[in-house]
Structures are given as structure tokens and as C-alpha cells.
Amino acid sequence: MATREFPFAFDPSYLRLARLFGVNPDSAGVTVDDGELRARYGPWHVATPCRNVAHAEVSGPYRFHTTAGPARLSLADRGLTFASNGRRGVCIIFREPVPGLLPTGHLRHPNLTVTVADCEGLVRVLSDEAAHRRGAGPGEQPVRPTEGEPPSR
């Protein structure tokens, strides 16, 4: 599949705070390429194979005081948020938690929310990529194993 780039949609109030933490439109984005999902938000990075994406959906709105500024950790579920606006984003749920907030990788996140400009496009690309990696064509359901046959990996 072709490389797909998804820039963040920055609101001015979010951008002012984000810049204090090294985040700006040039240092933030989501890329899906060659079976890998990569998200960067200033000094914070997440990278995982697309086959590790269990589900992605558009979400929002978000509260300014819990999302603006640096990458945010949810104390409720250890989820990670890269938010550049409070309107909407994509919540990506992983099969296996991924490192992202700490450079050591000791803290792992079961999900990542990113506020990209094209939310529906990112959800579609992740869905198509996951289906492709499991043997289905774009826009199709993944091929399911027949009864008694183990799932392919």
C-alpha cells in the first residue's frame, strides 16, 4: 500500500501550549506505510505494525484541560493522547499495548488517540491495512478461518 500521511489539525489555543513542549505542525503527524503505523507528537513517538491495531474509531469532543499541551496519559486506562484540538480525533485500540510516553518503553499503552485533520481517512486506511495484512482486499472483511482451522498470523 502507498504511504499515507495524516497531519494533525491544530487549533490556535492548543498550538500555543503544544509549542512549549516541542510540538508543532512540523513535528507532529501520523504515517501508515509498509504495514506500520507511526505517530509522532514532538518528542513522543509510537510505532507498531498495523496488524497490532484491533480497532480504530472517530471520537471526541475532548476537554481542553485534559488534552492540551504535551502528550497525555490517562490514569484510568494508561491510554495515550496526542491532541491538537478538542473537537475530534481517532482512538486506536491495540491488540498488544505499545510504548510511547516514556523513552524506556516500560510504560505501555492499550490505545492512542490522535487528532488528525482527516479522521475518517485514517480510520479507513487502518481498516484497509489490517484487512490486507489478514488476507482480505481493501474495504472487505478479513478472511475468517474455517471451523477447526487456526487463524493465520
C-alpha positions as a Markdown table, in Angstrom:
| # | Residue | x | y | z |
|---|---|---|---|---|
| 1 | Met | 0.0 | 0.0 | 0.0 |
| 2 | Ala | 1.1 | 3.6 | -0.6 |
| 3 | Thr | 2.4 | 5.8 | 2.1 |
| 4 | Arg | -0.3 | 7.8 | 3.8 |
| 5 | Glu | 0.4 | 10.9 | 5.8 |
| 6 | Phe | -2.1 | 12.4 | 8.2 |
| 7 | Pro | -1.2 | 15.8 | 9.6 |
| 8 | Phe | -2.6 | 17.0 | 12.9 |
| 9 | Ala | -5.4 | 19.6 | 12.9 |
| 10 | Phe | -4.1 | 22.3 | 15.3 |
| 11 | Asp | -6.4 | 24.8 | 17.0 |
| 12 | Pro | -4.6 | 28.1 | 17.9 |
| 13 | Ser | -5.1 | 27.6 | 21.7 |
| 14 | Tyr | -3.7 | 24.0 | 21.5 |
| 15 | Leu | -0.8 | 25.1 | 19.4 |
| 16 | Arg | 0.3 | 27.8 | 21.8 |
| 17 | Leu | 0.6 | 25.2 | 24.6 |
| 18 | Ala | 2.0 | 22.4 | 22.4 |
| 19 | Arg | 4.9 | 24.6 | 21.3 |
| 20 | Leu | 6.1 | 24.9 | 24.9 |
| 21 | Phe | 6.7 | 21.1 | 24.7 |
| 22 | Gly | 8.4 | 21.0 | 21.3 |
| 23 | Val | 5.2 | 20.1 | 19.4 |
| 24 | Asn | 4.3 | 22.0 | 16.2 |
| 25 | Pro | 2.8 | 21.0 | 12.8 |
| 26 | Asp | 6.3 | 20.1 | 11.5 |
| 27 | Ser | 7.0 | 17.7 | 14.4 |
| 28 | Ala | 3.6 | 16.0 | 14.6 |
| 29 | Gly | 1.8 | 13.6 | 12.3 |
| 30 | Val | 0.7 | 10.0 | 11.7 |
| 31 | Thr | 2.1 | 7.8 | 8.9 |
| 32 | Val | 0.8 | 4.5 | 7.7 |
| 33 | Asp | 3.4 | 2.8 | 5.4 |
| 34 | Asp | 4.5 | -0.7 | 4.6 |
| 35 | Gly | 2.3 | -2.3 | 7.2 |
| 36 | Glu | 3.4 | 0.0 | 10.0 |
| 37 | Leu | 1.6 | 2.8 | 11.9 |
| 38 | Arg | 3.9 | 5.6 | 13.2 |
| 39 | Ala | 2.6 | 8.6 | 15.2 |
| 40 | Arg | 4.8 | 11.4 | 16.4 |
| 41 | Tyr | 3.9 | 14.4 | 18.6 |
| 42 | Gly | 7.0 | 16.4 | 19.2 |
| 43 | Pro | 9.4 | 14.3 | 21.3 |
| 44 | Trp | 6.8 | 11.5 | 21.7 |
| 45 | His | 6.6 | 8.6 | 19.2 |
| 46 | Val | 4.5 | 5.5 | 18.8 |
| 47 | Ala | 5.3 | 2.8 | 16.2 |
| 48 | Thr | 3.6 | -0.6 | 15.8 |
| 49 | Pro | 2.7 | -3.0 | 13.0 |
| 50 | Cys | -0.7 | -2.3 | 11.6 |
| 51 | Arg | -1.6 | -5.9 | 12.5 |
| 52 | Asn | -1.4 | -4.8 | 16.1 |
| 53 | Val | -4.4 | -2.4 | 15.5 |
| 54 | Ala | -7.6 | -4.1 | 16.8 |
| 55 | His | -9.9 | -1.2 | 16.2 |
| 56 | Ala | -10.0 | 2.5 | 15.3 |
| 57 | Glu | -12.9 | 4.9 | 15.6 |
| 58 | Val | -13.6 | 8.6 | 15.4 |
| 59 | Ser | -14.0 | 10.1 | 18.9 |
| 60 | Gly | -14.4 | 13.4 | 20.7 |
| 61 | Pro | -15.0 | 16.1 | 21.8 |
| 62 | Tyr | -12.3 | 16.4 | 24.4 |
| 63 | Arg | -11.9 | 18.7 | 27.4 |
| 64 | Phe | -9.2 | 21.4 | 26.9 |
| 65 | His | -7.7 | 21.0 | 30.4 |
| 66 | Thr | -7.2 | 17.2 | 30.0 |
| 67 | Thr | -5.8 | 17.2 | 26.4 |
| 68 | Ala | -4.0 | 20.5 | 25.6 |
| 69 | Gly | -0.2 | 20.7 | 25.7 |
| 70 | Pro | 2.1 | 17.7 | 25.8 |
| 71 | Ala | 1.3 | 14.0 | 25.2 |
| 72 | Arg | -1.3 | 13.0 | 27.9 |
| 73 | Leu | -1.6 | 9.8 | 29.9 |
| 74 | Ser | -5.0 | 8.5 | 31.0 |
| 75 | Leu | -4.7 | 7.4 | 34.6 |
| 76 | Ala | -7.9 | 5.4 | 34.1 |
| 77 | Asp | -6.6 | 3.0 | 31.4 |
| 78 | Arg | -3.0 | 4.1 | 30.6 |
| 79 | Gly | -4.2 | 5.3 | 27.2 |
| 80 | Leu | -2.0 | 7.9 | 25.4 |
| 81 | Thr | -3.4 | 11.1 | 23.7 |
| 82 | Phe | -1.7 | 13.3 | 21.2 |
| 83 | Ala | -4.2 | 16.1 | 21.0 |
| 84 | Ser | -4.0 | 19.2 | 18.8 |
| 85 | Asn | -7.7 | 20.2 | 19.1 |
| 86 | Gly | -10.7 | 19.4 | 21.3 |
| 87 | Arg | -13.2 | 18.7 | 18.5 |
| 88 | Arg | -12.4 | 15.2 | 17.3 |
| 89 | Gly | -9.8 | 12.6 | 16.7 |
| 90 | Val | -9.2 | 8.9 | 16.2 |
| 91 | Cys | -9.0 | 6.4 | 19.1 |
| 92 | Ile | -6.8 | 3.5 | 18.0 |
| 93 | Ile | -7.0 | 0.4 | 20.2 |
| 94 | Phe | -4.1 | -2.1 | 20.1 |
| 95 | Arg | -4.1 | -5.8 | 20.4 |
| 96 | Glu | -0.9 | -5.6 | 22.5 |
| 97 | Pro | 0.0 | -2.4 | 24.4 |
| 98 | Val | 2.7 | -0.2 | 22.9 |
| 99 | Pro | 5.4 | 2.1 | 24.3 |
| 100 | Gly | 5.1 | 5.8 | 23.7 |
| 101 | Leu | 5.2 | 8.2 | 26.7 |
| 102 | Leu | 8.4 | 7.1 | 28.3 |
| 103 | Pro | 11.6 | 6.7 | 26.3 |
| 104 | Thr | 12.5 | 3.5 | 28.2 |
| 105 | Gly | 9.3 | 1.7 | 26.9 |
| 106 | His | 8.4 | 0.5 | 30.4 |
| 107 | Leu | 5.0 | 2.1 | 30.3 |
| 108 | Arg | 2.8 | 0.6 | 27.6 |
| 109 | His | -0.4 | 1.9 | 26.3 |
| 110 | Pro | -3.5 | -0.1 | 25.2 |
| 111 | Asn | -4.7 | 2.8 | 23.0 |
| 112 | Leu | -3.7 | 6.0 | 21.3 |
| 113 | Thr | -5.9 | 9.0 | 20.4 |
| 114 | Val | -4.6 | 11.3 | 17.7 |
| 115 | Thr | -6.4 | 14.5 | 16.5 |
| 116 | Val | -5.5 | 14.3 | 12.8 |
| 117 | Ala | -7.2 | 16.5 | 10.1 |
| 118 | Asp | -8.7 | 13.6 | 8.2 |
| 119 | Cys | -10.2 | 11.3 | 10.9 |
| 120 | Glu | -12.3 | 9.2 | 8.6 |
| 121 | Gly | -9.4 | 8.8 | 6.2 |
| 122 | Leu | -7.1 | 7.4 | 9.0 |
| 123 | Val | -9.8 | 5.0 | 10.2 |
| 124 | Arg | -10.4 | 3.8 | 6.6 |
| 125 | Val | -6.6 | 3.3 | 5.9 |
| 126 | Leu | -6.1 | 1.4 | 9.2 |
| 127 | Ser | -9.1 | -0.8 | 8.5 |
| 128 | Asp | -7.9 | -1.5 | 4.9 |
| 129 | Glu | -4.4 | -2.1 | 6.1 |
| 130 | Ala | -5.5 | -4.5 | 8.8 |
| 131 | Ala | -7.7 | -6.4 | 6.3 |
| 132 | His | -4.9 | -6.5 | 3.8 |
| 133 | Arg | -2.5 | -7.9 | 6.4 |
| 134 | Arg | -5.0 | -10.6 | 7.3 |
| 135 | Gly | -5.7 | -11.6 | 3.6 |
| 136 | Ala | -8.7 | -9.5 | 2.6 |
| 137 | Gly | -8.8 | -6.8 | 0.0 |
| 138 | Pro | -9.4 | -3.1 | 0.7 |
| 139 | Gly | -12.9 | -2.5 | 2.1 |
| 140 | Glu | -13.5 | -6.2 | 2.5 |
| 141 | Gln | -13.9 | -8.2 | 5.7 |
| 142 | Pro | -10.8 | -10.2 | 6.7 |
| 143 | Val | -10.8 | -13.8 | 5.6 |
| 144 | Arg | -12.0 | -15.9 | 8.5 |
| 145 | Pro | -10.6 | -19.4 | 9.1 |
| 146 | Thr | -12.9 | -22.3 | 8.5 |
| 147 | Glu | -14.1 | -24.3 | 11.6 |
| 148 | Gly | -11.2 | -26.2 | 13.2 |
| 149 | Glu | -8.6 | -24.2 | 11.3 |
| 150 | Pro | -6.3 | -22.0 | 13.4 |
| 151 | Pro | -6.4 | -18.2 | 12.5 |
| 152 | Ser | -3.5 | -17.1 | 10.3 |
| 153 | Arg | -1.0 | -14.6 | 11.7 |
